[in-house]
Structure formats: structure tokens, C-alpha cells
Amino acid sequence: MRVPFHLLQILSGWPRYDRYLRVMWRAVRDGAPDPLRIAARAGAVIRILGEHVERVRSGARRICVVDQGVLGTVHLAFAGLRPPLAAEIEPFVATVPLADVVVWVDAPLDALVDRALARAHPPRELRRRAPDDLRARLASLHAAFRTVAEAPRAGGRVLRAWNPPSSLAQRETLIDDVARALRTRLDAWRA
């Protein structure tokens, strides 16, 4: 229902987002198994990018914390059973509108699979998947996120938080470490 509103947001800044949308359209069209999923993924891309454009416009000098944001579209473009090739990801990395700082919460593949299987409400495309199929899809996405995070264009913006299975105290330490790293970045920008 919000897609037309988000599309209007995008159209007002079309020259800035045109290349990214073309890259995403090709990736979504080529990677989705059927027309319904192509439409659903394209709508999600428009919603996510529209929300990004709205945030960018609403305040130039304020801090905005977003879960996933535009980098979340990696899963819409590369949610296949095989890890994407670097040549497939390069156009995405070259055109995606990046946030100032991205916190990438990374974990071992086994932990990702266990967490996905334990979710009460898994994402639509992961529901009713066999564990081996789920593992293959998560391995593919994990490889795609790693490639994006390590790309020169994104590398200086990404803070990697390693989050293996751990105790509550260890998770709290991880959160404190990320908060300290974010404060250090903010202090450096103010200087």
C-alpha cells in the first residue's frame, strides 16, 4: 500500500537512484523464481529505498538508526542457492546508497541456521524450508554480505560485530564495543 508513496519519494531524486534501481531490477528479475516473487521483491526494494530517501531528506545532521536499511536489499537481489560471484555483486556495491556507518552483526553459519530455524516468525521465503536448503540460502547471503562489507566503497563504513553463540554477558560486551566504536566515529566526524 505504501509503494506509490515511496515511488514518489524516489522519483524526486531519480538521477541519484536510477543506476541502483536498474541494477536491482536486473538482479531481482533474474533471481526470483516466479512473477509473484519478482513483484514482491521489486515492491520491497521500492519501499526500502523510499524510506531511505525520506530519511535523507528529513534531516541532514541528525543520527538515525535503521535496522538493515538499503543494504538489506542484498537479500532481495542475491537470495539464491549459490553464493553470488563478485562480478554479480560489483554493480550493486557501486550503486547502492550507503549509510554513514553500517553495523554488520556477523556470526558463524551454523549459528545463523540455528537462529533462523528458531525464529517464531521467519521471513516468508524461509518458511517451510528444509534445513539443508535453508543452510544453502544463508550461506549464499552470508557470502554476499561479506563481499559487500569488504568492498572498498563500503569498507570504511562497516563495523563488523562478531556474534557467535554466547552468554548474555558476552552479548552485552559486544553491544558496548559497538557503541564505543560508533562514539569514536561520531567524535572523529565532529573534529
N, C-alpha and C positions, 0 to 999 in steps of 0.2 A: 504494500500500500504506500510505502514511503519512497519507492523508487522514482516516481516522477519528480518529487521534491528534490531528491538528491541529484537527479539528472540535471535539473535547472541549476543547481549549485555548480556542477561540473562544467556545464556549457558556458557559464560566465567566465571561466578561466580556461577555456578549451585549448588554446595554444600551449599552455603549460602541461596539460594532462593527455593530449592527443596521442603521443607516442606510447605512453604507458597503456592506455586503453586499447590501442591496436595490438600491442604485444600480448596483453591479457586476453583479448578476443581470440587471437590465434591459439594461445595455449589452452583456453577453456574449450574452444571448438574442437581442437584436435585431441584433448584428453578426456572429455566426458563421454560416457558410453552411449548416451541416447539424447534426443532433443529436449526432453524434460529436464535432465540434469544440466544440459548446456544452458537452458533458460534460467534455471535456479542459480547456477554458478555466476552467470552474467549479471543477474539481479543482485547477487551478493557483492560482486565487485563494484557495481554502481553504488550500492548502499555504503560500503566501506569507504570508497573514495569520496563520495558525497559528504560523509561525516568528517573526513579529513579536511576537505576544502572548507567546510563550515567552521571547524576549529581554527584553521589557519587564519580565516577572515575575522574571527571574533575577537582576537586579541594577540597582538604581535609580541608582547613582552610578558606573557604570563606562563606559568607552568601548568601543563595539562597532562595528567596521567591517563593513558589509554591501554586497555587490555587488547593486545595484538595490533590494532591499527592496520595501516595499509600493508605492513609486512605479513599480516595474517592472510593476505591473498595468495601467499606461496602455496598453501594447501589447496586452493581452488585451481591453481594452474598446474600443479605437479603431483596430484593425488593419484598416482598410478601404482602399479605393482613393481615397477623397476625404478631404481634411482635415476633421476634425470641426468643427462650429460651436461657438462659445464657449458657447452655451446648452446644448449637449450635454456639455461638459466641466465647466461650473459645478457641477453636483451632485457630480461626482467630487471636485473640488477642495474642496468644502465638507465632505466626509465622510471623505476618505482620512486614515488615521492617519499623521501626518508624523513623520519623524525630526528630531532637533535640528538637524542640518546635512545637507544634500544636496549632493554634488558632481556637477554636471551636466557631463559631458565632451561638449562640442558640437563640431561640425565642419561644413564645407560639405557640401551634399547630394551632390555628385559624389564626395567622399571617402568618405562613408557607403556609397554604392552600390559603389564600388571595393572597400572593405573587406569588405562583405557578400559580394560575388562571389568574393573571395579566401579566404574562410574555409574551412578544411578540413571543419568540421562545422557548417554553418549551421543555424539553428533550423528545426524541422520545417515551419513554414508558409512558409518562404522557399526551401526546396529546390525545384529544378527550375522556378523562376520565370523567365520571360523578363525580360531586363534592364529593359525599359520597365515591366513590371508591378512588378518589384522597386522601381524608382525611384518609382513612384506610391505604393506602400505605405510606403516610407521617408519620402517627402515628407509623407504623412499623419501618420505617427508623429512626425516632426520637428516639425510644426505643433502636434500635441497636447502634446508635451513642452514646447515653448516657451510655450504658453498656460498650462500648469500652473506652470511655473517663474516666469512673470511675474505670476501671480495674487497679489493682496495677501496672502492667507493663507500662501502658500508663499514669497513673495518674500524675506522676511528670513532665510529658512533656506537659500536656494540660493546656492551658489558656482558660478559658471559658469566652466569651464575651456575656452578655445577651443583646439581641437586639429586644425588643418589638417594636410595632409601636410607633414612636417617632418623634419629630421635628428634623429639620436639626441641630440645636444647640446641642440637646441631642446626635445625631449620631456623631457629631464632638467630643464631650466629650468622647464618647465610643472609638473612634479611638485614641484619645490622651491617654486614660487609657491603651489601648492595647500597644501602642508604649512605654509608660513608663514601663510597665511590661516586655516587650521584652528587653528594655535597661537594666533593673535591672538584668535579666537573663544573658545577654551578659557580663555585668560587673562582675557578680559572676563567670562566667567561666574564665574570664581573670585573676582573682585573684589567 
